[in-house]
Amino acid sequence: MMEYIQGLNNELGNLFGVTLFDPQQFISLVIRFVINLCVVCLIAYRFYFPRSRRRDYMFIFILMAMSIFLLVSLMEGGGMQLGAAMGLFAIFGIMRFRTEAVPIREMTYLFMLIALSVINALAHGEYHPKALYWDGIGIVTILFVNAVFVVMAWLFENSRLMRQDCSKLIKYDNVQLITPDRREELKADLEKRTGLSITRIEVGTLDFLKDAALIRIFYDDPADVGNSIAHLGRMPKEI
């Protein structure tokens, strides 16, 4: 069977410049594709989605990661693959999904899943016929690296050591309370208006002509950690 496939590959290669089937390459691609898909879906659905409840971002993460995995996997030459991977990171860093201001949490997940997909795409073994041996990255190493990504996502989402305070930007209308000696009054007023248990307050830009100040409040609410619009300082133009 293998001899027949090899002969057919040679004939098609000579005629059209393409081959029919490479069993080793295909099986390697399928195994790495399944591993990457399972881990990407696990991170996007199990760790990202429960806090943010943004299905649009979740599906973007999955589709982007799998698209990059296939793109890098099917490129020829290790140098070209590495250069393309770095180029993709640069493009996304400049673009930042220009149609929308993407929150830092979503951007972090996006880059993490892109990095994971690039690693899985480049992780394969190569056979050296002259020396009669294989080298490269084995499946145990691939599984270990993917497990590390899963553990990191779990650690930053669930560990109390990594828990971060939630914050909101507020345009405040009573500048008389922003002085340091009236900070407790300011905190009480903000807690009454927002219904939140505030842990810290930062006072930013002041506008005495409009009697307004820009304030960031910090509060501890695990259910609100993934809030994707908490840091917006103004209403979007679409509203």
C-alpha positions in Angstrom: 0.0 0.0 0.0 2.7 2.4 0.9 4.6 1.6 -2.3 1.5 2.3 -4.3 0.9 5.7 -2.5 4.6 6.6 -3.0 4.4 5.8 -6.7 1.2 7.8 -7.1 2.8 10.7 -5.3 5.7 10.6 -7.6 3.5 10.6 -10.7 1.3 13.4 -9.5 4.4 15.4 -8.4 6.0 15.1 -11.8 2.8 16.0 -13.6 1.2 18.7 -11.5 3.7 19.6 -8.8 1.4 18.3 -6.0 1.2 14.9 -4.2 -1.8 12.9 -3.1 -1.1 11.8 0.4 1.7 11.8 3.0 0.6 9.5 5.8 3.2 10.6 8.4 2.5 14.3 7.8 -1.3 13.9 7.8 -1.4 11.8 11.0 1.0 14.2 12.7 -1.2 17.2 11.7 -4.4 15.5 12.8 -3.0 14.6 16.3 -1.6 18.1 16.9 -4.9 19.7 15.5 -7.0 17.6 18.0 -4.8 18.5 20.9 -4.8 22.2 20.0 -8.5 22.3 19.5 -9.3 20.6 22.8 -6.9 22.8 24.8 -8.0 26.0 23.1 -11.7 25.2 23.6 -11.0 24.2 27.3 -9.3 27.5 28.0 -11.8 29.7 26.1 -14.9 28.0 27.5 -13.9 26.8 30.9 -11.7 29.8 32.1 -12.5 32.8 29.9 -16.3 32.5 29.4 -17.6 31.9 32.9 -16.5 35.4 34.0 -17.1 37.5 30.9 -20.1 35.7 29.3 -18.9 37.1 26.0 -19.7 34.3 23.4 -18.5 36.6 20.6 -15.0 36.8 22.0 -15.0 33.1 22.9 -15.7 32.0 19.3 -13.2 34.6 18.0 -10.5 33.1 20.2 -11.2 29.6 19.0 -11.5 30.4 15.3 -8.4 32.7 15.4 -6.3 30.1 17.2 -7.2 27.2 14.9 -6.7 29.4 11.8 -3.2 30.3 12.9 -2.5 26.7 13.8 -3.4 25.6 10.3 -1.6 28.5 8.7 1.7 27.9 10.4 1.4 24.1 10.1 1.2 24.2 6.4 4.0 26.7 5.8 7.3 25.3 4.6 10.6 25.9 6.3 11.2 26.4 10.0 12.6 29.9 9.5 9.6 31.0 7.5 7.3 29.6 10.2 9.0 31.5 13.0 9.1 34.7 11.0 5.4 34.3 10.1 4.5 33.7 13.7 6.3 36.8 14.9 4.7 38.8 12.1 1.3 37.7 13.2 2.0 38.8 16.8 3.1 42.2 15.4 0.0 42.6 13.2 -2.4 41.9 16.0 -0.5 44.1 18.3 -0.9 47.0 15.9 -4.4 46.2 14.8 -5.9 45.5 18.3 -9.2 44.7 16.4 -9.5 48.4 15.4 -13.3 48.2 15.0 -13.6 47.8 18.8 -11.5 48.8 21.9 -10.6 45.3 23.1 -10.1 45.0 26.9 -6.7 43.9 28.2 -8.1 40.6 29.5 -9.5 39.7 26.1 -6.2 40.7 24.4 -4.2 38.6 26.9 -6.3 35.5 26.2 -6.0 36.2 22.4 -2.2 36.3 22.5 -2.0 33.3 24.8 -4.1 31.2 22.5 -2.2 32.4 19.5 1.1 31.5 21.2 -0.3 28.0 22.1 -1.4 27.4 18.5 2.0 28.5 17.1 3.8 26.1 19.5 1.5 23.2 18.6 1.9 24.0 14.9 5.7 24.0 15.1 5.9 20.9 17.4 6.7 17.9 15.3 9.5 15.5 14.7 11.8 15.2 11.7 13.5 12.1 10.4 17.1 12.2 9.3 17.6 9.3 6.8 21.4 9.5 6.8 21.7 9.2 10.5 18.7 6.9 10.9 17.1 8.8 13.8 14.2 11.1 14.7 14.5 14.4 16.5 12.1 17.3 17.3 9.3 17.6 19.8 7.6 14.5 21.0 3.9 14.1 21.9 4.8 13.9 25.6 6.4 17.4 25.4 3.5 18.7 23.4 1.0 17.5 26.1 3.2 18.9 28.9 3.3 22.4 27.2 -0.4 22.4 26.7 -1.0 21.3 30.3 1.2 24.3 31.4 -1.0 26.7 29.5 -4.1 25.2 31.1 -2.6 25.4 34.6 -1.6 29.0 34.0 -5.1 29.9 32.9 -6.6 28.2 36.0 -4.1 29.8 38.3 -4.8 33.4 37.2 -8.6 32.9 37.1 -9.2 30.9 40.3 -6.2 31.3 42.6 -6.8 33.7 45.5 -3.1 34.7 45.3 -3.7 36.1 41.8 -7.1 37.6 42.5 -7.3 41.2 41.4 -9.7 44.0 42.5 -12.4 45.1 40.1 -12.4 48.7 39.1 -14.6 51.2 37.4 -14.1 54.7 36.0 -16.7 57.2 37.3 -17.3 60.8 36.2 -18.1 62.3 39.6 -20.2 65.4 40.1 -19.2 66.6 43.6 -15.6 67.9 43.6 -16.0 69.2 47.1 -15.5 65.7 48.4 -12.3 64.9 46.6 -9.9 66.5 49.1 -7.8 64.0 51.2 -9.4 65.1 54.5 -12.9 64.1 53.1 -12.0 60.8 51.6 -14.2 58.8 53.9 -17.2 61.0 52.9 -16.3 60.5 49.3 -16.1 56.7 49.8 -19.5 56.7 51.6 -21.2 58.7 48.9 -19.8 56.5 46.1 -20.8 53.3 48.0 -24.3 54.7 48.4 -24.7 55.5 44.8 -23.0 52.4 43.3 -24.0 49.8 45.9 -20.5 48.5 45.9 -18.1 47.8 48.8 -15.2 50.1 47.8 -11.7 49.2 48.9 -9.7 52.0 47.3 -10.3 55.3 45.4 -8.0 57.1 42.9 -8.8 60.7 41.9 -7.8 61.7 38.3 -8.7 64.6 36.1 -10.5 67.6 37.7 -12.9 70.0 35.9 -13.9 72.8 38.3 -15.8 74.6 35.5 -18.2 71.7 35.2 -17.8 70.7 38.9 -16.7 67.2 37.8 -13.9 64.8 38.4 -12.8 61.5 36.9 -12.5 58.8 39.6 -11.5 55.2 39.6 -13.0 53.0 42.3 -11.7 49.6 43.3 -13.9 46.9 44.8 -13.8 43.2 45.4 -16.4 41.3 43.5 -15.3 37.9 41.9 -18.4 37.9 39.7 -17.4 41.1 38.1 -13.8 40.3 37.3 -14.4 39.7 33.6 -16.5 42.9 33.0 -15.4 43.9 29.5 -16.7 47.5 29.7 -15.8 48.4 33.3 -12.8 50.5 32.2 -14.6 52.6 29.5 -14.3 56.3 30.4 -17.1 57.4 28.1 -20.2 56.1 26.3 -19.5 54.3 23.0 -20.6 56.3 19.9 -22.9 53.5 18.8 -25.2 54.0 21.9 
